[in-house]
Amino acid sequence: MELGIEGRVALVTGGSRGIGRAAAEALAREGAQVVVAARGSVGVDAAVAALRESGARAEGILTDMSDPLGPADAVARAEAIIGPVDILVANAGGPPPGRFVDADDEGWDLAVQQNLLGTVRLIRAALPGMRERGWGRIVTITSTSVREVIDGLALSNATRAGVAGAVRTLAREVAGDGVTVNNVLPGPILTDRMRELLSSQPDLDAAIAERGARNPTGRVGDPGEVGDLVAFLASDRAAFINGASVMIDGGESRVVG
Ligand SMILES: NC(=O)c1ccc[n+]([C@@H]2O[C@H](COP(=O)([O-])OP(=O)(O)OC[C@H]3O[C@@H](n4cnc5c(N)ncnc54)[C@H](OP(=O)(O)O)[C@@H]3O)[C@@H](O)[C@H]2O)c1
């Protein structure tokens, strides 16, 4: 299937590892020009080098989604380097695990800045240009916790729900301007984030296998599978998919809808 995004400019935050990097790779395979943004230069440089090696036009920028000025600065720099952002993938690391009763104001503030306000600020910076040009695709990366909370991930559960509500609201406001806004809800995906969350287990490989065994598919997901979903939602073909929260969890959630 031709996705119709050849030459489009994509900005992928949290794009140096895991799901973000897989999204950047999938978009690049479809011919998009990709700007990879994250905090660490080593990861950004490695991701950009791999993308270029595959023949893509790719650039890297350093940004921190939890910095109030970071998201707008990332959009401005991406546009200065390559051109107007057509496709925005709003992603960052997840908040630290913990129960509701354990999180203090500082923890809440960081999670809200990084995972809720960071997404809002990023969208606010890229959206006016998309509307003016009459074409834009925004994909946020959250979690299946939007549908069904995950024990021990209080900060994540709360901030993802905020993003989902914002996406649903915005989708209706921009639908007439050729812009779509959708939300991807990954289940268990084998990335550094999963390895970190399982790092207290004595045998990491066994813990990953055990996590996979709890999924109906018998395995955990691959970041590339999420990347392909992101690329489709960002495509010209997905013009009528708007305001959706799309789960990609191998059928693990029992929630209907
Ligand atoms: N993996 C899963 O099973 C799973 C399931 C549900 C939801 N999710 C969510 O999906 C998102 C991506 O997960 P992942 O597993 O791909 O995570 P990951 O492997 O930890 O990768 C996170 C990426 O985001 C960057 N990043 C982290 N904090 C950032 C910040 N403040 N500003 C800019 N970039 C930042 C990281 O690079 P730097 O550290 O260099 O900045 C890295 O490129 C997270 O929000 C995660 O909670 C993941």
The ligand as a MOL file (V3000), in Angstrom:
LIG
                    3D

  0  0  0     0  0            999 V3000
M  V30 BEGIN CTAB
M  V30 COUNTS 48 52 0 0 0
M  V30 BEGIN ATOM
M  V30 1 N 7.5820 -0.2080 26.0430 0
M  V30 2 C 6.3940 -0.4460 26.5020 0
M  V30 3 O 6.0370 -1.5940 26.8110 0
M  V30 4 C 5.3970 0.6660 26.6550 0
M  V30 5 C 4.0550 0.3390 26.9490 0
M  V30 6 C 3.1280 1.3470 27.1030 0
M  V30 7 C 3.5270 2.6680 26.9730 0
M  V30 8 N 4.8320 2.9660 26.6930 0 CHG=1
M  V30 9 C 5.1880 4.3660 26.5990 0
M  V30 10 O 5.6190 4.6860 25.2850 0
M  V30 11 C 6.6120 5.7300 25.3550 0
M  V30 12 C 7.8860 5.2630 24.6580 0
M  V30 13 O 8.2940 4.1040 25.3450 0
M  V30 14 P 9.6130 3.2940 25.0050 0
M  V30 15 O 9.3780 1.9510 25.5960 0
M  V30 16 O 9.9870 3.4470 23.5900 0 CHG=-1
M  V30 17 O 10.6600 4.0910 25.9330 0
M  V30 18 P 12.2620 4.0690 25.9220 0
M  V30 19 O 12.7800 2.8270 25.3000 0
M  V30 20 O 12.6370 4.3920 27.3250 0
M  V30 21 O 12.6560 5.2930 24.9730 0
M  V30 22 C 12.3100 6.5830 25.3460 0
M  V30 23 C 12.7840 7.5680 24.3010 0
M  V30 24 O 12.3630 8.8770 24.6980 0
M  V30 25 C 13.5020 9.7200 24.9320 0
M  V30 26 N 13.1430 10.5690 26.0690 0
M  V30 27 C 12.9440 10.1860 27.3490 0
M  V30 28 N 12.5920 11.2490 28.0930 0
M  V30 29 C 12.5840 12.3250 27.2580 0
M  V30 30 C 12.3140 13.6980 27.4480 0
M  V30 31 N 12.0120 14.2110 28.6440 0
M  V30 32 N 12.3940 14.5200 26.3780 0
M  V30 33 C 12.7250 14.0320 25.1490 0
M  V30 34 N 12.9950 12.7440 24.9180 0
M  V30 35 C 12.9180 11.8920 25.9640 0
M  V30 36 C 14.6590 8.7570 25.1600 0
M  V30 37 O 15.9290 9.3280 24.8660 0
M  V30 38 P 16.7220 10.2170 25.9620 0
M  V30 39 O 16.6810 9.4370 27.2390 0
M  V30 40 O 18.0790 10.3820 25.3870 0
M  V30 41 O 15.9900 11.5150 26.0660 0
M  V30 42 C 14.2940 7.6680 24.1700 0
M  V30 43 O 14.6150 8.0680 22.8600 0
M  V30 44 C 6.8330 6.0120 26.8470 0
M  V30 45 O 6.0420 7.1030 27.2380 0
M  V30 46 C 6.3570 4.7370 27.5000 0
M  V30 47 O 5.9770 4.9170 28.8430 0
M  V30 48 C 5.7640 2.0010 26.5150 0
M  V30 END ATOM
M  V30 BEGIN BOND
M  V30 1 1 1 2
M  V30 2 2 2 3
M  V30 3 1 2 4
M  V30 4 1 4 5
M  V30 5 2 4 48
M  V30 6 2 5 6
M  V30 7 1 6 7
M  V30 8 2 7 8
M  V30 9 1 8 9
M  V30 10 1 8 48
M  V30 11 1 9 10
M  V30 12 1 9 46
M  V30 13 1 10 11
M  V30 14 1 11 12
M  V30 15 1 11 44
M  V30 16 1 12 13
M  V30 17 1 13 14
M  V30 18 2 14 15
M  V30 19 1 14 16
M  V30 20 1 14 17
M  V30 21 1 17 18
M  V30 22 2 18 19
M  V30 23 1 18 20
M  V30 24 1 18 21
M  V30 25 1 21 22
M  V30 26 1 22 23
M  V30 27 1 23 24
M  V30 28 1 23 42
M  V30 29 1 24 25
M  V30 30 1 25 26
M  V30 31 1 25 36
M  V30 32 1 26 27
M  V30 33 1 26 35
M  V30 34 2 27 28
M  V30 35 1 28 29
M  V30 36 1 29 30
M  V30 37 2 29 35
M  V30 38 1 30 31
M  V30 39 2 30 32
M  V30 40 1 32 33
M  V30 41 2 33 34
M  V30 42 1 34 35
M  V30 43 1 36 37
M  V30 44 1 36 42
M  V30 45 1 37 38
M  V30 46 2 38 39
M  V30 47 1 38 40
M  V30 48 1 38 41
M  V30 49 1 42 43
M  V30 50 1 44 45
M  V30 51 1 44 46
M  V30 52 1 46 47
M  V30 END BOND
M  V30 END CTAB
M  END
